[in-house]
Amino acid sequence: MTTDSLQSPVEIADAEQLEAVQAEVAKRLQSRVHEFHLLTRDNGLVLKGRAHSYHVKQLAQSLVQEFLHMPIVANEMRVWSSFPRSVE
């Protein structure tokens, strides 16, 4: 599946479409997401993986919504930072 075919919304995503969207999101967000993947659950999508920030987590969700016409039932991406937080 090419990225051109991602432009039109789909009703039900099959495994090939999910893989194509996963690859496109990872490509667009580059090193800001890791282990990104999509699961189907309850006639919707669940986002999994790690994001550099809450903004990147939202960007990933927006990209998925742009490509797939399926509800997102959960965004379970973990937010992590390479900078340690000080505990005071």
C-alpha positions in Angstrom: 0.0 0.0 0.0 1.4 3.4 -0.9 1.0 6.6 1.0 -1.2 7.8 -1.9 -3.8 5.2 -1.0 -3.8 6.5 2.6 -5.4 9.8 1.5 -8.9 8.4 1.2 -10.7 7.4 4.4 -11.6 3.7 5.0 -14.5 2.3 6.9 -12.7 -0.8 8.4 -9.0 -1.1 8.4 -7.4 -4.4 7.5 -4.0 -5.5 8.6 -2.3 -4.1 5.5 -3.9 -0.7 6.0 -2.9 -0.6 9.7 0.7 -1.4 8.8 0.8 1.3 6.2 -0.6 3.9 8.6 1.8 2.8 11.3 4.7 3.2 8.9 3.5 6.6 7.7 3.1 8.0 11.3 6.5 6.7 12.3 8.0 8.3 9.1 6.4 11.6 9.7 7.2 11.8 13.4 10.6 10.2 13.0 12.5 9.8 16.3 9.7 11.4 18.3 7.8 8.1 18.5 9.0 4.6 19.2 7.4 1.2 19.0 4.3 2.8 17.4 1.5 0.4 16.5 -2.2 0.2 16.1 -4.6 -2.4 17.5 -8.3 -2.9 16.7 -10.6 -3.2 19.7 -14.4 -2.7 20.0 -14.8 -1.6 16.4 -12.2 1.1 16.9 -8.5 1.7 17.2 -6.0 1.7 20.1 -2.7 3.6 19.7 0.3 2.0 21.4 3.9 3.0 21.7 6.0 5.8 23.2 6.0 9.5 22.4 8.5 12.2 23.3 5.8 14.5 24.6 2.1 14.9 25.0 2.1 17.1 21.8 3.7 14.2 19.8 1.1 11.8 21.3 -1.6 14.1 20.0 0.1 14.5 16.6 0.1 10.7 16.2 -3.6 10.5 17.0 -4.4 13.3 14.6 -2.4 11.6 11.8 -4.3 8.3 12.4 -7.6 10.1 12.3 -6.5 11.7 9.0 -5.8 8.4 7.4 -8.4 6.0 8.8 -12.1 6.6 9.3 -12.4 4.6 12.4 -13.0 5.8 16.0 -10.0 5.9 18.3 -11.2 4.1 21.5 -7.9 4.7 23.4 -4.6 6.4 23.0 -2.4 4.3 25.3 0.9 5.8 24.1 3.3 6.4 26.9 5.0 9.8 27.1 8.7 9.8 28.0 11.5 12.3 28.0 15.2 11.8 27.7 15.6 14.5 30.4 15.5 13.2 34.0 13.0 15.0 36.2 14.2 16.4 39.5 12.3 15.3 42.5 12.1 18.1 45.1 
